[in-house]
Every structure is written in C-alpha cells, then in structure tokens.
Amino acid sequence: MKLASLKAGRDGRLVVVSDNLAWYADATHIAPTLQAALDDWDHAGPALANLATDLAHEVIPMERFHEHEAAAPLPRAYQWADGSAYVNHVELVRRARGAEMPESFWTDPLMYQGGSDGFLGARDAIPLADPAWGCDLEAEIAVIVGDVPQGASREQALEAIRLVCLVNDVSLRNLIPNELAKGFGFFQSKPASALSPAAVTPDALGDAWRDGKLHLPLLVSLNGAAFGKADAGVDMTFDFGQLVAHAAKTRALSAGTVIGSGTVSNRGEGNSPGKPIAEGGLGYSCIAEIRTVETILRGQAETPFLQHGDTIRIEMKDAHGHSIFGAIEQTVSPVD
C-alpha cells in the first residue's frame, strides 16, 4: 500500500496511491490526514488496505496522481529523529572536519532530534538564504512508526514500523563545526528536510525489505548527472529495528514519529572510501563525502556545495525499473 498527502491546509489530505504512482483515491472518509490514520492504525490500516485493493481493481473513483501536487506524507510530524546507520559516512564527514571517530560509533547509534514542525514536499524548493552556508543534500531512507513503548526491543520496534519513505536531509555544512563545538548539537545547520511523494508499507516492498533494511540502490542525481547509487541494504551498521529501539530506550515514541537512517553510504573495494560513478564507483549520497575523497586523493575539495539554481533528485526503483516512492526533485532557491 502506498499513501500520500495532497497539499491542503497544514497537514494535507490523505490519499491512497496506486502501485505505479499514476492514480489516487481519496481516503478522507477513513482518516482526514496520515497522522489521524497512524493514531488509529488498528482500524484505519485495514480500511486503507481495502481501499488500495479497490483502487488496484479500478472499481472506485480515482484521479491522476501528480507528484508536484503532493505535500510530504507527513507535512508536520510529532517527532523527527535522524540516525547515522551508515558509519562509513560518519567516518568520512568527521575526517573532513578533523574530528576523530570514537570506537563506540560502531556499537552505539548516533542520533539527533531535528525539526519536524514542517517537512518540505518532494518538489518544493530548497530555500537557501546564503550559499556560503555550504548547502548539501543527504539522501536517506526513513520509517514512520506507530506507538512504540519505552524500552522496546528490536523486534517490537520492527513490528511498529508502519511506513517507509525517502528523505533529503538538507545540511548546511559550513555552519556545523561551530554549532557542534558548543556541545549542544545541530540546530541552525539542519533546516527543513523533504520527504518523498509517497510512503509505502513494508509488505509492499516485497523481498527488498528484510532484516530491518531496504535492499535497493538509492539513486541520486545532481543537475541531471548521476551522482550516487549506493545500495541502502549494504554497509548499514544499524538496522531500523535497532534505530527505533535506540530512540525508544528512555521514552515512548508517539505514532507518527519519523526515524531516519542517515546518509546512505557504501564503502569501495578494499574498504576504500569509494569512487564517483564516472570512475566506475557507486558514487555518493551527499556532497560532503565526495569532497572528503577529493581532499584525500588530491589535497583539496573540488566539488562545490549546492548553489542557487542547482537541482537534486533522489529516487528508488524496483527490480523492474519502476519508481517506488516517487522522486524527491528540488531546486535550490533564494529566500525572498
């Protein structure tokens, strides 16, 4: 089952979307918003699944689904906590700013609590007031959970996952070092993130969803050129069950909490940092990684951070080449 929120008010209008992302059926008679559905999932979940079946059989009214008309599936959420499950990424970006990586990072997940009061839609612009801030994309996977009790086990956490989506976790790299030096974590350096047009139930992902991971390449392009195709199921040190359980260690999680994977990142051959796609590698899911690799190999970073007018695209396709979540496609724009 695929769910989306069409732009309407602050919280969108809930719709069920066809598997091929071509059609939608209104679902507001079941729940007006996705958050309302998550709050009453025992009732709303099966009813939405039945509606999805009716849509697939074309026995109910349906309309064309246009991704640019979609808000984020959760335009605002009660909580957004982003992990760093791909420790290869953590190692590279810390190396770029001269920070050592503690050994505990391989056994205890990193996680920060970001702003969830407003997620960008998949085709909304990335507002950037000052290009000197070092705007970067970060292509990620995220899960949306139901209620999770405090102290939940990994197995309980996996059972609580209701939906899976893609994320562009926008980062302002040049603001991060001074902000982290204060010892209180990210804030100004982490503006609004964007979610994919559709969120998908784990069962609809088939064999690609297993062991709490999504085993498919995450496709990233920058200004129309292929930039990354790292496999989200490879080199993921902590699976989503572990990430959700980590978030719930000392607090219960409310239905509608979004938990991110962190930037998807694969190592290269022989445990190397990896190569750009143009050089036969899997590329990168953020600019910071390629800048680190350039610095290691050639002594300085060469790839600039995002500038006004740059366009990024993040998408994942199934084994038949069909888009699963729709595409995040955003252009960096000045702030009026």
Residue pairs with C-beta under 8 A, 6 or more apart in sequence:
1 16
1 48
1 49
1 52
1 200
1 201
1 203
1 204
2 16
2 17
2 18
2 19
2 21
2 52
2 198
2 199
2 200
2 201
2 204
2 325
3 14
3 15
3 16
3 17
3 27
3 34
3 37
3 48
3 73
3 163
3 198
3 199
3 200
3 201
4 14
4 15
4 17
4 24
4 65
4 70
4 73
4 197
4 198
4 199
4 326
5 11
5 12
5 13
5 14
5 15
5 33
5 34
5 70
5 71
5 72
5 73
5 74
5 75
6 12
6 13
6 15
6 24
6 69
6 70
6 71
7 13
7 69
7 70
7 71
7 121
8 71
10 75
10 76
11 32
11 33
11 34
11 35
11 75
11 76
12 33
12 34
12 71
12 72
12 73
12 75
13 26
13 28
13 32
13 33
14 27
14 28
14 30
14 31
14 32
14 33
14 34
14 36
14 37
15 24
15 25
15 26
15 27
15 65
16 24
16 25
16 27
16 48
16 51
16 52
16 55
17 23
17 24
17 65
17 198
18 24
18 55
18 56
18 62
18 65
19 56
19 204
20 322
21 65
21 67
21 197
21 198
21 323
21 326
22 64
22 65
23 55
23 62
23 63
23 64
23 65
24 55
24 62
24 63
24 64
24 65
25 51
25 54
25 55
25 60
25 61
25 62
25 63
26 61
27 37
27 48
27 51
30 37
30 44
30 47
30 48
30 51
31 37
31 40
31 44
31 48
34 73
34 74
34 199
34 256
35 74
35 77
35 78
35 255
35 256
36 44
37 44
37 45
37 48
38 44
38 144
38 146
38 162
38 255
38 256
39 255
39 256
41 146
41 162
41 255
45 162
49 201
51 60
54 60
55 62
67 122
67 123
67 197
67 326
67 327
68 123
70 121
70 122
70 123
70 197
70 198
70 326
71 119
71 121
72 119
72 120
72 121
72 122
72 194
72 195
73 144
73 163
73 165
73 195
73 196
73 197
73 198
73 199
74 119
74 144
74 195
74 199
74 256
74 258
75 118
75 119
75 121
76 116
76 117
76 118
76 119
77 116
77 119
77 144
77 256
77 257
77 258
78 116
78 254
78 255
78 256
78 257
79 113
79 116
79 253
79 254
79 256
79 257
79 258
80 113
80 114
80 115
80 116
80 119
80 193
80 257
80 258
80 260
81 111
81 112
81 113
81 114
81 247
81 257
81 258
81 259
81 260
82 111
82 112
82 114
82 140
82 142
82 167
82 169
82 259
82 260
82 262
83 109
83 110
83 111
83 238
83 243
83 246
83 259
83 260
83 261
83 262
84 90
84 105
84 109
84 110
84 111
84 262
84 263
85 109
85 236
85 237
85 238
85 239
85 242
85 243
85 261
85 262
86 235
86 236
86 237
86 261
86 262
86 263
86 264
86 265
86 266
87 105
87 106
87 235
87 237
88 235
88 265
88 266
88 267
88 273
89 262
89 263
89 264
89 265
89 285
89 286
89 289
90 101
90 105
90 110
90 262
91 101
91 105
92 265
92 273
92 288
92 289
92 292
92 293
93 286
93 288
93 289
93 292
94 100
94 101
95 101
95 292
95 296
96 288
96 291
96 292
96 295
96 301
97 176
97 177
106 237
108 246
109 237
109 238
109 242
109 243
109 246
110 262
111 243
111 246
111 247
112 185
112 186
112 190
114 169
114 186
114 190
114 193
115 190
115 191
115 192
116 258
118 192
119 192
119 193
119 194
119 195
120 126
120 168
120 192
120 193
120 194
120 195
120 330
121 194
121 195
121 197
122 194
122 195
122 196
122 197
122 326
122 327
122 328
122 329
122 330
123 197
123 329
123 330
124 194
124 330
125 330
125 331
125 332
125 333
126 135
126 168
126 170
126 194
126 306
126 312
126 330
126 331
126 332
126 333
127 191
127 192
127 333
127 334
127 335
128 135
128 306
128 308
128 332
128 333
128 334
128 335
129 334
129 335
131 305
131 306
131 307
131 308
132 174
133 172
133 173
133 174
133 175
133 189
134 172
134 173
134 174
134 175
134 305
135 170
135 171
135 172
135 173
135 305
135 306
135 307
135 332
136 170
136 171
136 172
136 173
136 286
136 287
136 288
136 305
136 306
137 168
137 170
137 220
137 222
137 285
137 286
137 287
137 306
137 312
137 314
138 167
138 168
138 169
138 170
138 171
138 262
138 263
138 285
138 286
139 166
139 167
139 168
139 218
139 220
139 228
139 263
139 264
139 285
139 286
139 314
140 166
140 167
140 168
140 169
140 260
140 261
140 262
140 263
140 264
140 285
141 164
141 165
141 166
141 167
141 214
141 218
141 232
141 260
141 261
141 264
142 164
142 165
142 166
142 167
142 195
142 258
142 259
142 260
142 261
143 161
143 162
143 163
143 164
143 165
143 240
143 244
143 258
143 259
144 161
144 162
144 163
144 164
144 165
144 199
144 256
144 257
144 258
144 259
145 157
145 160
145 161
145 162
145 244
145 253
145 255
145 256
145 257
145 259
146 160
146 162
146 255
147 160
147 252
147 253
147 254
147 255
148 156
148 157
148 160
148 244
148 247
148 248
148 252
148 253
148 257
149 156
149 248
149 252
150 248
150 249
150 250
150 251
150 252
151 248
151 249
152 160
152 244
152 245
152 248
153 245
154 212
154 239
154 241
154 242
154 245
155 241
156 245
157 240
157 241
157 242
157 243
157 244
157 245
157 248
158 212
158 240
158 241
158 244
160 244
160 253
161 202
161 240
161 244
162 201
162 255
163 199
163 200
163 201
163 202
164 199
164 200
164 201
164 202
164 205
164 209
164 214
164 325
165 195
165 196
165 198
165 199
165 200
165 325
166 195
166 196
166 218
166 314
166 315
166 316
166 325
166 328
167 193
167 194
167 195
167 196
167 260
167 328
168 193
168 194
168 312
168 314
168 328
168 330
169 190
169 193
169 260
169 262
169 263
170 190
170 191
170 192
170 193
170 194
171 189
171 190
171 286
171 288
172 188
172 189
172 190
172 191
173 189
173 287
173 288
173 305
174 305
175 188
175 189
176 186
176 189
179 185
179 186
179 187
179 188
179 189
180 186
194 328
194 330
195 258
195 328
196 314
196 325
196 326
196 327
196 328
197 325
197 326
197 327
197 328
198 324
198 325
198 326
199 325
200 324
200 325
202 209
203 209
205 214
205 324
206 318
207 215
208 214
208 215
208 216
208 233
208 318
208 319
209 215
211 233
211 239
212 239
212 240
212 241
212 242
213 232
213 233
213 236
213 239
213 240
214 232
214 233
214 316
215 231
215 232
215 233
215 234
216 231
216 232
216 233
216 316
216 317
216 318
216 324
217 229
217 230
217 231
217 232
217 282
217 316
217 317
218 228
218 229
218 230
218 231
218 232
218 264
218 285
218 314
218 315
218 316
219 226
219 228
219 229
219 313
219 314
219 315
219 316
219 317
220 226
220 227
220 228
220 229
220 283
220 284
220 285
220 312
220 313
220 314
221 227
221 312
221 313
222 287
222 310
222 311
222 312
223 310
223 311
224 311
226 277
226 283
227 277
227 283
227 284
228 264
228 277
228 282
228 283
228 284
228 285
229 277
229 282
229 283
230 264
230 265
230 266
230 282
230 283
230 284
230 285
231 264
231 266
231 282
232 261
232 264
232 316
234 266
235 265
235 266
235 267
236 261
236 264
238 246
240 259
240 261
243 259
243 261
244 253
244 259
247 253
247 257
247 259
263 285
263 286
263 289
264 285
265 274
265 284
265 285
265 289
266 274
266 282
267 273
267 274
268 274
268 275
268 281
268 282
273 289
273 292
273 293
273 296
274 281
274 282
274 283
274 284
274 289
274 293
275 281
275 282
275 283
275 293
276 283
276 284
276 290
277 283
283 290
284 290
284 293
287 303
287 304
287 305
287 306
290 303
291 301
291 302
291 303
292 301
294 300
294 301
294 302
294 303
295 301
306 312
306 332
307 332
308 332
308 333
308 334
309 331
309 332
310 331
310 332
311 329
311 330
311 331
311 332
312 328
312 329
312 330
313 327
313 328
313 329
314 327
314 328
314 329
315 323
315 325
315 326
315 327
315 328
316 323
316 324
316 325
317 323
317 324
318 324
